[in-house]
Amino acid sequence: MTKPEHAFDPALGLQFARQLEASQSLGNSSAIDIDARQLFYQLNQSGNNQDVMPAAHHFVSQQLNKASQAYMSLQATNYSQESLASLQAPAIPPLTEGLQGESDFYQGLNQLAAVHLTQPCWLENISQIGSSQADTTVTVMAVYLQLTGAEQQGANAQQLYRALLLSSGRNTPMLHSFEYSQQTGVLAEVFNFASIQLALARFPRVLFAEILGFTLAYCQAPVLLEICFPDHLLARSLFNLHKQQAQQCAPVLHTCIANYLGLFSQQSEQLWQRICDGFWLYHTQMQSCRDRLQHVLQAPVSAHQGFADLLQQKAAAAMGHHQKVAIQGKTLDDWFAGLPENSGQFLQALIQSGYVNQKNPADSPLLKLFDFKGPMFGVLDQAELDIVKNWLGSELNEHTTEVVKEPEKSFANAPVQIPVINKAQKKYAKLCNRELYYYLVNADLFPDVLPTARAKVQYSLQACRWLNPLPFKHYSHQRFDHYIDTIYQQEVDAYQPLQGKPKISREAYVWGLEQIAPMILIDGCWLQNSLALKNLNPEICEILFNIYCDEIGNGRLAQNHPHIFQQLLESISIQVPPVYSEAFVKSPGFINSAFDLPVYMLSLSSFSVEFLPELLGLNMAIELSGLGKSYMSLVDDWNYWGIDPSIANIHISIDNAASGHTFLAKKAIKIYMDEVLNNSADRVVDQHWRRIYSGYTSLRFVGRRFKLALPIGYLWNKFSVKNR
C-alpha cells in the first residue's frame, strides 16, 4: 500500500508545472507578468478564481529565482542534519535611531499592514482532504493552528495588529478592497511580499518544499514590524505572541523537514535546494521591505509630491467636469488627462494661476473652492485638504521648477488578460463519477476540472429544487428551529437498543464499509475550502473552518476522521490504495455509485462562495445525519459483530445538538439568514431559504442511487463469490 505521505511526491508538482506551461503556450505568455498590486487584489478576492493561478505561479517562481541567486553562496547544496540546523538568516537591523519616533511607527504600521494581515495565509490550504491523513500534513496543519492561535485564549496576531491600526486613527480601506490595492502611497515592496504569501497558498503541494522553508524563516525571525521598531511598547504584545508561537513551532518544522527529505531521499538534494529557496525568499522580502521603509522615512514625500499624488488619484473622477476652466490656455480636463506625465508642468501652471495667492497661501482662491457651497465642496476629506494646504504653505517660489517624480501608475483601467489553466476540457465532461473522483480529490493539481464540477453541482441542485417541496415557505428562525428539532427528536426517539442478534450480518457490514470508503476517507471534504469565505462572512467562515478542523483532527492524526476510518478498514482486512491515487478509483471492490456523493461534495467544496447557502444546507444535513437511530444502532450492531465502532461514536459525540457540529450548522444558517433578513425583501429571504433547503435535500437526493445499489450490489457480490 502506498503511504499517504506520497501525496507530496515532488513529481506531482512537476506534473502541474508542465500543465501550466502547456496552458501558457496556448495564450499570450506575457499576460502572466502581472503587477503585484493587481495580483494582491485578485488573490484577496473571495471565491475560486482559478484564472489568476498562472500569474500567481509565475510571480512566485520569479521571486524564488531572485532569492536563490542572491543567497547562492550561503546555501549548502548537500542536505544533512547539520545543514538544516545551520540554516539561519542574517539578522536584519532595525530602522536607524532617528526613525523610531511615534509618527514613524504609525507610518510603518500602516505601510506594513498588508504583510502582517496575510500571515501565515500560505498554510491555510495545506490540509487538502486528499492528503489530510499524511503525517506531513498533520504536522504542518498543527503548526498553522498554533501560529493562528486557533486553540489559544485571547487575541491572535492579526487581531492585535488590527487593534494597533485602529489606535493610529487612520481610516484604512479593507484589505481585500480594490481601494486598498490602489493606494499609491503604500510601498510596492509590501505588495510584493503580501502577494507572495497569498500566492503560495494556492499551491499547497506544488510548492510544498518552498512553503516549508518559507515557514521556517517566518518562525526564526521577529515579525517585520518588530524588526523595524523593536522597542515600541504599544506593539509589545504582538511581538511577544509571535515569539512564543514561533519558538514552539520551529523545532516541529525542523523535524518535519528532516522527515520529508528522508521520505524522498533520492531527491533530497533537489528538495533541499527548494526548501532553501523558500527560506531565503522570506528573508529577502523582509530585508526589501525594511530597506524601502527606511528610505521613505528618511526622505518623506514632499508637499509637492503629496499634492501631485492627490491630483492623480482624483483625475479619473474629475475629467468631464472642467471643460470650461482653463489654465495657461489648456482646460483642466486636458491637464488631468495628461497625468501623471505632466505633473510637474501642471503644478507649475497652477502656482502661476490666479488660484494661488503666493503672498498669503492660506487665502488662496483654490481653498475656497472646497468650502461649503463652493463648486467642489465634498470632493476632498479633511486629510486631503491638509495635503492641499501643506502644498500651498510650502515655499512655493523655491520649488516652482521642482521636477515631480512620476507616481506609481494605476492599473484601474488597464485591461489584463490572464490565461485560464487548461480551459475545461471535454474529456472531463465525458468522465463518470468514479473517474472524476481522482481529479477532484486532486483539484489543486487539476484546476481545469472545476468547470465540470460546477456543472454537476448546478444540475443536482436544480433537480433538488424541483423535486423537494419546502417544509415551510416563509423563513423564520422559529420555524427553522422547530423543523430541525423535530427531525432530531424523531431520530432519537426511533432508536431501540439491540435485542438479540442484528438483522444485518457481519459480512454485509464489512462489504458496506468498503463501499463507503470513497466518502468517509474524505470526511469533511465539503468544507475544505471554507476559508475562501473569510472576507465575505468571517463569522460563518470561522464556524465552518472549525468544523473542518475537527473532521481532520485539528493537527492530531489520532483524531483525524479519515485516519480513524482507515484503521477500521485495516482491522477488518480491507486494503485500499490512498484516496489521492488513480489506483483508488480503479479498485475493483467499489461499486460505481459509491462515488456519487463524494464527487458532489468535492465539487461543491470548490465553490464555497458561489453556493454558500447550498453549502450551509448540505452541512446541516450531514451533521444532523450523524445523530439518532442510524448511528446509535450501528454502534450496537458493530459491537455485537466485533467491528470497531469508533468512527460512529465520534460522530455521535462531535455532531451533538447541544454545542457540537449540528448546533454550529444551525448557527451558521441563522447568521446567514440574519444578514438576508436585515438587507432584503421578504421575497429574497424566501429565495435564500429555498437555496439552503435545496442544499439540505441534496444529501439524500445525490445519494439515492448508492442507497438503492448497496443491497443489490451486496447480493450480487455474494452470489458471484459463491459461484466462483
C-alpha positions in Angstrom: 0.0 0.0 0.0 1.3 3.5 -0.9 2.0 5.7 2.1 -0.2 8.8 2.5 3.0 10.8 2.5 3.4 10.3 -1.2 0.6 12.8 -1.7 3.6 15.2 -1.5 5.6 13.4 -4.2 7.7 16.1 -6.0 6.6 14.5 -9.3 3.1 15.9 -8.6 4.4 19.4 -8.6 6.4 18.8 -11.8 3.2 17.4 -13.4 1.4 20.6 -12.5 4.2 22.8 -13.8 4.0 21.1 -17.2 0.3 21.6 -17.4 0.8 25.2 -16.6 3.4 25.7 -19.2 1.2 24.0 -21.8 -1.7 26.3 -20.9 0.6 29.3 -21.2 1.8 28.3 -24.6 -1.8 28.4 -25.9 -2.2 32.0 -25.0 -0.2 35.2 -24.5 2.6 34.2 -22.1 3.4 37.9 -21.5 -0.1 38.3 -19.9 1.1 36.5 -16.8 3.6 39.3 -16.0 1.1 40.8 -13.6 1.6 43.8 -11.4 2.0 42.9 -7.7 -0.8 45.3 -6.7 -3.2 43.7 -9.1 -2.1 40.2 -8.1 -2.7 41.1 -4.4 -6.2 42.3 -5.2 -7.1 39.2 -7.2 -5.7 36.8 -4.7 -7.6 38.5 -1.9 -11.0 38.0 -3.5 -13.5 35.5 -2.1 -14.2 32.5 -4.2 -12.3 30.2 -6.5 -10.6 32.4 -9.1 -8.6 29.9 -11.0 -7.8 32.3 -13.8 -5.2 34.0 -11.6 -3.2 30.9 -11.0 -0.8 31.1 -14.0 0.1 34.7 -13.0 0.5 33.7 -9.3 2.8 30.7 -10.1 4.9 32.8 -12.5 5.2 35.6 -9.9 6.3 33.3 -7.1 8.8 31.5 -9.5 10.4 34.8 -10.4 10.8 35.8 -6.8 12.2 32.4 -5.8 14.8 32.7 -8.6 15.9 36.1 -7.4 16.2 34.9 -3.8 18.1 31.9 -4.8 20.6 33.9 -6.8 21.0 36.5 -4.1 21.9 33.9 -1.4 23.5 31.2 -3.5 26.8 31.4 -1.7 25.1 30.8 1.7 23.3 27.6 0.7 24.6 24.2 1.3 24.0 22.1 -1.8 24.0 18.8 0.0 21.5 18.2 2.7 22.4 17.0 6.1 21.1 17.4 9.7 23.9 19.9 10.2 22.9 22.0 7.2 19.3 22.1 8.4 20.5 23.2 11.9 22.7 25.9 10.4 20.0 27.3 8.1 19.9 30.8 9.7 19.3 34.1 8.1 21.5 37.1 9.0 19.8 39.5 11.4 18.1 42.4 9.8 18.9 45.7 11.6 16.1 48.0 12.9 15.5 51.3 11.4 18.0 53.9 12.4 17.6 55.6 15.8 16.2 58.8 14.3 13.3 57.0 12.7 11.9 55.4 15.9 9.5 58.2 16.8 5.8 57.7 17.2 4.9 59.2 13.9 7.4 57.0 12.2 6.0 53.9 14.0 2.4 54.7 12.9 3.5 55.3 9.3 5.4 52.0 9.3 2.4 50.3 10.9 0.1 51.4 8.1 2.7 50.7 5.4 3.3 47.1 6.5 -0.3 46.1 7.2 -0.7 44.0 4.0 2.2 41.8 5.0 1.1 41.3 8.6 -2.6 40.8 7.9 -1.9 38.0 5.4 0.4 36.0 7.7 0.5 33.0 7.8 -2.0 32.6 5.0 0.4 30.4 2.9 -0.5 27.5 5.2 -4.3 27.8 5.1 -4.8 25.3 2.3 -2.1 22.9 3.4 -4.5 20.2 4.6 -6.5 19.4 1.5 -8.7 16.4 2.1 -6.9 14.0 -0.2 -3.7 14.4 1.9 -5.1 15.1 5.3 -4.0 11.7 6.7 -0.3 12.2 5.8 1.9 12.8 8.8 3.5 15.7 7.0 0.1 17.4 6.5 -0.9 16.8 10.1 2.3 18.3 11.4 2.2 21.4 9.2 -1.5 21.8 9.9 -0.7 21.8 13.6 1.9 24.5 13.0 -0.7 26.6 11.2 -3.3 26.3 14.0 -0.5 27.2 16.5 0.5 30.2 14.5 -3.0 31.5 14.1 -3.9 30.9 17.8 -6.7 28.6 16.9 -6.6 26.7 20.2 -5.4 29.5 22.4 -7.3 32.0 24.6 -7.0 35.7 23.7 -6.4 37.6 20.6 -4.3 36.3 17.7 -1.6 38.2 15.9 -3.9 39.6 13.2 -6.3 40.9 15.8 -3.5 42.6 17.7 -2.3 44.2 14.5 -5.7 45.5 13.6 -6.0 46.9 17.1 -2.8 48.8 16.5 -4.1 50.1 13.2 -7.3 51.4 15.0 -5.1 53.2 17.5 -3.3 55.0 14.7 -6.6 56.9 14.0 -6.2 56.3 10.3 -9.2 55.1 8.2 -7.6 52.2 6.2 -9.6 50.6 3.4 -10.5 46.9 3.8 -7.6 44.7 2.8 -9.5 42.9 0.1 -10.9 46.0 -1.5 -9.8 47.4 -4.8 -9.3 50.8 -3.0 -6.6 49.2 -0.8 -4.6 47.9 -3.7 -4.8 51.3 -5.4 -3.1 53.2 -2.6 -0.1 54.5 -4.4 1.4 55.6 -1.0 1.8 52.0 0.1 5.2 50.6 -0.8 5.4 48.4 -3.8 7.7 46.1 -1.9 4.9 45.5 0.7 2.5 44.4 -2.1 5.3 42.1 -3.5 5.7 40.4 -0.1 2.0 40.1 0.6 1.3 38.8 -2.9 3.9 36.1 -2.5 2.3 34.9 0.8 -1.2 34.8 -0.9 0.1 33.1 -4.0 1.9 30.3 -2.1 -1.4 29.4 -0.5 -2.7 28.4 -4.0 0.0 25.7 -4.4 0.0 23.6 -1.2 1.5 20.6 -2.8 3.1 22.0 -5.9 5.3 24.4 -3.8 5.3 22.4 -0.6 9.1 22.3 -0.2 9.3 26.1 -0.7 6.4 26.6 1.8 8.4 24.6 4.4 11.4 26.8 4.0 9.3 30.0 4.0 7.5 28.9 7.2 10.8 28.1 8.9 12.1 31.6 8.1 8.9 33.1 9.5 9.3 31.2 12.7 13.0 32.1 13.1 12.7 35.9 12.7 10.8 38.6 14.5 7.8 40.0 12.6 8.5 42.8 10.2 7.1 45.5 12.5 9.4 44.4 15.3 12.5 44.3 13.0 11.8 47.9 12.1 10.6 49.1 15.6 12.0 46.6 18.1 11.4 48.7 21.2 8.0 50.1 20.6 5.9 49.5 23.7 2.5 49.6 22.0 3.3 46.6 19.9 5.0 44.5 22.7 2.0 42.1 23.0 2.2 41.4 19.3 6.0 40.8 19.3 5.8 38.5 22.4 2.9 36.5 20.9 4.8 35.8 17.7 8.0 34.9 19.6 6.1 32.5 21.8 4.3 30.8 18.9 7.4 30.7 16.7 9.6 29.2 19.4 7.1 26.3 19.8 6.8 25.7 16.0 10.4 26.0 14.9 11.5 22.6 16.3 8.4 20.9 14.9 9.3 22.3 11.4 12.9 21.1 11.7 11.6 17.6 12.4 9.0 17.8 9.6 11.6 18.9 7.1 14.0 16.2 8.1 11.2 13.6 7.8 10.1 15.0 4.4 13.6 14.8 3.0 14.0 11.3 4.4 10.8 10.2 2.7 12.2 11.2 -0.7 15.9 10.5 0.0 16.8 10.1 -3.7 15.6 13.6 -4.4 16.8 15.2 -1.2 19.4 17.4 -2.8 16.8 19.0 -5.2 14.2 19.3 -2.4 16.7 20.8 0.0 17.6 23.5 -2.6 13.9 24.3 -2.9 13.4 24.5 0.9 16.4 26.9 1.0 14.9 28.9 -1.8 11.7 29.3 0.2 13.6 30.2 3.3 15.7 32.9 1.5 12.6 34.2 -0.3 11.1 35.1 3.1 14.3 36.8 4.2 14.8 38.8 1.0 11.3 40.1 1.2 11.7 41.1 4.9 15.0 42.9 4.0 13.5 44.6 1.0 10.5 46.0 2.9 12.7 47.2 5.8 15.2 48.9 3.5 12.4 50.6 1.5 10.6 51.8 4.6 13.9 53.2 5.9 14.4 55.2 2.7 10.8 56.5 2.7 11.0 57.7 6.3 14.4 59.3 5.7 13.1 61.1 2.6 9.4 61.7 3.2 7.2 62.6 0.3 7.5 66.4 -0.3 4.5 68.7 -0.2 4.6 68.9 -4.0 4.7 65.2 -4.4 1.8 64.7 -2.0 -0.3 67.1 -3.9 0.7 65.6 -7.3 -0.3 62.1 -6.0 -3.7 63.5 -4.8 -4.3 65.0 -8.3 -3.5 61.7 -9.8 -6.0 59.9 -7.5 -8.8 62.3 -8.4 -8.1 62.6 -12.1 -10.5 59.9 -13.4 -13.5 61.3 -11.5 -12.5 64.9 -12.3 -12.4 64.7 -16.0 -15.6 65.8 -17.8 -16.4 68.4 -15.1 -13.7 71.0 -16.0 -14.0 71.6 -19.8 -14.8 75.4 -19.3 -11.9 76.0 -16.8 -8.6 76.8 -18.4 -5.1 77.4 -17.0 -2.4 78.8 -19.4 -4.8 78.2 -22.3 -5.3 74.5 -21.5 -8.5 73.1 -19.9 -8.3 71.4 -16.6 -9.7 68.3 -18.3 -6.7 68.2 -20.6 -4.4 68.7 -17.6 -6.0 65.8 -15.8 -5.9 63.6 -18.9 -2.1 64.1 -19.1 -1.4 62.9 -15.6 1.0 61.6 -14.3 3.4 62.5 -17.1 2.7 66.3 -16.9 2.5 66.5 -13.1 5.4 69.0 -12.8 4.1 71.2 -15.5 0.5 71.1 -14.0 1.8 72.2 -10.6 3.9 75.0 -12.2 0.9 76.3 -14.1 -1.3 76.1 -11.0 1.2 78.1 -8.9 1.3 80.8 -11.5 -2.5 81.0 -11.9 -5.0 83.1 -10.1 -6.0 80.1 -7.9 -2.9 80.6 -5.7 -2.2 83.6 -3.6 1.6 83.4 -3.3 1.8 86.2 -0.8 -0.8 84.7 1.5 -1.2 81.0 0.6 -3.9 80.4 3.2 -6.1 82.9 1.4 -5.8 81.2 -2.0 -9.0 81.0 -4.1 -8.1 77.3 -4.6 -9.1 76.6 -1.0 -12.4 78.5 -1.2 -13.5 76.1 -4.0 -13.8 73.4 -1.3 -15.8 75.5 1.2 -19.4 74.9 1.9 -21.4 75.9 -1.2 -18.2 76.0 -3.2 -18.2 74.2 -6.5 -16.0 71.4 -5.2 -17.4 71.0 -1.7 -17.2 67.4 -0.5 -14.7 66.4 -3.1 -11.8 66.2 -0.5 -11.9 65.0 3.0 -10.0 66.8 5.8 -6.8 64.8 5.4 -6.8 65.6 1.7 -7.5 69.3 2.3 -4.5 69.2 4.6 -2.4 68.0 1.7 -3.5 70.9 -0.4 -2.8 73.4 2.5 0.6 71.8 3.1 1.4 72.4 -0.6 0.2 75.9 -0.5 2.1 76.6 2.7 5.4 75.4 1.4 8.0 77.7 -0.1 6.3 77.9 -3.5 8.8 80.2 -5.1 11.7 78.0 -4.3 10.1 74.9 -5.8 8.4 76.1 -8.9 10.9 74.4 -11.0 10.9 71.1 -9.0 10.5 68.1 -11.1 7.8 65.9 -9.5 8.6 62.2 -9.7 6.1 60.1 -11.5 3.9 58.2 -9.1 3.2 54.5 -9.5 0.8 54.0 -12.3 -2.7 52.8 -11.5 -3.9 49.6 -13.2 -7.5 50.6 -12.6 -8.3 50.9 -16.3 -5.6 48.6 -17.7 -7.1 45.5 -19.4 -5.4 42.4 -18.1 -5.6 39.1 -19.9 -4.8 36.1 -17.8 -4.9 32.7 -19.4 -7.1 30.1 -17.8 -5.3 26.9 -16.9 -6.3 24.3 -19.4 -9.8 25.6 -20.0 -12.4 22.9 -19.1 -11.6 20.0 -21.4 -14.3 18.0 -23.0 -12.6 14.9 -21.5 -13.9 15.8 -18.0 -17.5 16.1 -19.2 -17.3 12.6 -20.5 -15.9 11.0 -17.3 -18.1 9.1 -14.9 -18.1 10.0 -11.2 -15.6 7.2 -10.4 -13.1 8.8 -12.8 -13.9 12.4 -11.8 -13.2 11.5 -8.2 -9.4 11.3 -8.8 -9.3 14.7 -10.4 -11.5 16.4 -7.8 -9.5 14.9 -4.8 -6.5 16.4 -6.6 -8.2 19.6 -7.7 -5.2 21.7 -6.6 -3.2 19.8 -9.3 -6.0 19.7 -11.9 -7.9 23.1 -11.6 -9.3 22.7 -15.1 -11.7 20.1 -13.8 -13.6 22.8 -11.9 -16.0 23.9 -14.6 -17.2 20.4 -14.9 -17.6 20.2 -11.2 -19.7 23.4 -11.2 -21.9 22.0 -13.8 -22.5 18.8 -11.8 -23.4 20.9 -8.7 -25.8 23.1 -10.7 -27.6 20.1 -12.2 -28.0 18.4 -8.8 -29.2 21.5 -7.0 -31.7 22.3 -9.8 -33.2 18.8 -9.5 -33.4 19.2 -5.8 -35.2 22.5 -6.1 -37.9 20.9 -8.3 -38.3 17.6 -6.6 -38.3 18.7 -2.9 -41.1 21.0 -1.8 -40.3 23.3 1.1 -41.4 22.2 4.6 -42.4 25.8 5.1 -42.4 28.6 2.6 -41.6 31.7 4.6 -38.4 31.6 6.7 -38.1 32.5 10.3 -35.7 31.3 13.0 -38.5 29.8 15.0 -39.8 27.7 12.1 -36.3 26.6 11.2 -35.6 25.6 14.8 -38.9 23.7 15.1 -38.2 21.8 11.8 -34.7 20.7 12.7 -35.5 19.9 16.3 -38.5 17.8 15.3 -36.3 15.7 12.9 -33.7 15.3 15.6 -36.2 14.2 18.2 -37.8 11.8 15.9 -34.5 10.1 15.1 -33.5 9.9 18.8 -37.0 8.5 19.8 -36.7 5.9 17.0 -33.7 4.3 18.5 -34.2 1.0 20.2 -31.3 -0.8 21.9 -30.3 -4.0 20.2 -32.1 -7.1 21.5 -30.5 -10.3 20.4 -28.8 -10.7 17.0 -28.5 -7.8 14.5 -30.7 -8.1 11.3 -27.7 -7.3 9.1 -24.9 -9.8 9.0 -21.2 -9.1 9.8 -20.4 -10.0 6.2 -22.8 -7.4 4.9 -21.4 -4.7 7.2 -17.9 -5.4 6.1 -18.9 -5.2 2.4 -20.8 -2.0 3.1 -17.9 -0.4 5.0 -15.7 -0.9 1.9 -18.4 0.8 -0.2 -18.5 4.0 1.9 -14.7 4.3 1.9 -14.7 6.8 -1.0 -16.9 9.1 1.1 -15.5 8.6 4.7 -11.9 8.7 3.6 -12.5 12.3 2.6 -14.8 13.1 5.6 -15.1 16.8 5.9 -14.3 17.5 2.2 -17.3 19.7 1.6 -15.7 22.3 4.0 -12.1 22.1 2.8 -12.2 25.5 1.1 -14.3 27.3 3.8 -11.5 29.8 4.3 -12.5 31.3 1.0 -15.3 32.9 2.9 -13.1 34.9 5.3 -13.7 38.3 3.5 -17.3 37.6 2.7 -18.5 36.5 6.1 -15.8 36.0 8.7 -18.2 34.6 11.4 -19.6 31.9 9.1 -16.1 31.2 7.8 -14.8 30.6 11.4 -17.7 28.2 12.2 -17.2 26.1 9.0 -13.4 26.1 9.2 -13.6 24.9 12.9 -15.9 22.1 11.8 -13.4 21.1 9.1 -10.5 21.2 11.5 -12.5 18.8 13.8 -13.0 16.5 10.9 -9.3 16.3 10.0 -8.2 16.1 13.6 -7.0 19.6 14.5 -3.4 18.7 13.8 -3.7 15.4 15.6 -3.6 12.2 13.5 -5.3 10.1 16.1 -8.4 12.4 15.8 -8.4 12.6 12.0 -11.7 11.0 10.9 -10.4 9.6 7.6 -7.5 8.1 9.6 -9.9 6.5 12.1 -11.9 5.0 9.3 -8.7 3.8 7.6 -7.8 2.0 10.8 -11.3 0.4 10.8 -10.8 -0.8 7.3 -7.4 -2.4 8.1 -8.9 -4.0 11.2 -11.4 -5.9 9.1 -8.7 -6.8 6.5 -9.8 -4.3 3.8 -6.9 -2.7 1.9 -7.5 0.2 -0.4 -5.0 2.5 -2.1 -4.6 6.1 -0.9 -7.6 8.3 -2.0 -5.5 10.7 -4.0 -4.1 7.9 -6.2 -5.5 6.7 -9.6 -5.3 3.2 -8.2 -8.0 4.1 -5.7 -10.7 4.8 -8.3 -9.6 1.7 -10.3 -10.0 -0.5 -7.2 -12.5 -3.3 -8.3 -14.0 -3.6 -4.9 -16.1 -0.4 -5.2 -19.5 -0.1 -7.0 -19.8 2.9 -9.3 -22.4 4.7 -7.3 -20.1 4.8 -4.2 -18.5 7.8 -5.9 -21.7 9.8 -6.5 -22.0 11.6 -3.2 -18.3 12.2 -2.6 -17.9 13.7 -6.1 -20.8 16.0 -5.4 -19.3 17.1 -2.1 -15.9 17.6 -3.6 -17.5 19.7 -6.4 -19.5 21.9 -4.1 -16.4 22.4 -1.8 -14.7 24.2 -4.7 -17.4 26.9 -4.8 -17.9 27.8 -1.2 -18.7 31.4 -2.1 -20.9 30.9 -5.1 -23.0 28.2 -3.4 -22.8 29.3 0.2 -26.5 28.8 1.1 -26.5 25.4 -0.5 -23.3 24.5 1.3 -24.8 25.6 4.6 -27.8 23.4 3.9 -25.7 20.4 2.9 -23.6 20.8 6.1 -26.8 20.9 8.2 -28.0 17.6 6.6 -24.6 15.9 7.1 -24.2 16.9 10.7 -27.8 16.0 11.6 -27.5 12.6 9.9 -24.9 11.6 12.5 -27.4 11.7 15.3 -30.2 9.4 16.4 -31.2 6.0 15.4 -28.9 5.2 12.5 -25.5 5.7 14.2 -26.6 4.5 17.6 -27.9 1.3 16.0 -24.7 0.9 14.1 -22.7 1.1 17.3 -24.8 -1.7 18.8 -24.6 -3.9 15.7 -20.8 -3.4 15.2 -20.1 -4.1 18.9 -22.0 -7.3 18.5 -20.0 -8.3 15.4 -16.7 -7.2 16.9 -16.3 -4.3 14.5 -14.6 -1.2 16.0 -17.4 1.5 16.3 -15.0 4.4 16.9 -15.9 6.2 13.7 -19.6 6.1 14.5 -19.1 7.0 18.2 -17.0 10.1 17.3 -19.7 11.4 15.0 -22.4 10.8 17.7 -20.3 12.8 20.1 -18.9 15.6 18.0 -22.1 16.2 16.0 -24.1 16.7 19.1 -27.0 19.2 19.0 -26.1 20.9 22.3 -22.8 22.5 21.2 -21.4 20.3 18.5 -21.5 20.3 14.8 -25.3 20.1 14.5 -25.6 23.1 16.8 -22.9 25.0 14.8 -24.5 24.1 11.5 -27.8 25.7 12.7 -26.0 28.7 14.0 -24.2 29.3 10.7 -27.6 29.2 8.8 -29.1 31.6 11.2 -26.2 34.1 10.9 -26.5 33.9 7.1 -30.3 34.4 7.2 -30.0 37.3 9.6 -27.9 39.1 7.0 -30.5 38.3 4.4 -33.4 39.3 6.7 -31.8 42.6 7.5 -30.9 43.6 4.0 -33.6 42.1 1.7 -37.3 42.0 0.9 -39.4 39.0 2.0 -39.3 37.5 -1.5 -35.5 37.5 -1.5 -35.4 36.0 2.0 -37.6 33.1 0.8 -35.3 32.6 -2.2 -32.3 32.2 0.0 -34.2 29.7 2.2 -35.1 27.8 -0.9 -31.4 27.6 -1.8 -30.5 26.4 1.7 -33.2 23.8 1.7 -32.1 22.6 -1.8 -28.6 22.1 -0.3 -30.2 20.3 2.6 -32.1 17.8 0.5 -29.1 17.3 -1.9 -27.5 14.9 0.5 -30.4 12.4 0.2 -31.0 13.2 -3.5 -27.5 12.7 -4.7 -27.0 9.6 -2.5 -30.2 7.9 -3.7 -28.6 5.7 -6.4 -26.0 4.5 -3.9 -28.7 3.7 -1.3 -30.5 1.5 -3.9 -27.4 -0.1 -5.3 -25.9 -1.0 -1.9 -28.1 -4.1 -1.1 -28.3 -5.1 -4.7 -24.5 -4.9 -5.0 -24.0 -6.9 -1.9 -26.3 -9.7 -3.0 -24.6 -9.8 -6.5 -21.2 -9.8 -4.9 -22.2 -12.6 -2.5 -23.7 -14.6 -5.4 -20.5 -14.1 -7.6 -18.2 -15.2 -4.8 -20.3 -18.3 -4.1 -20.3 -19.4 -7.7 -16.6 -18.9 -8.5 
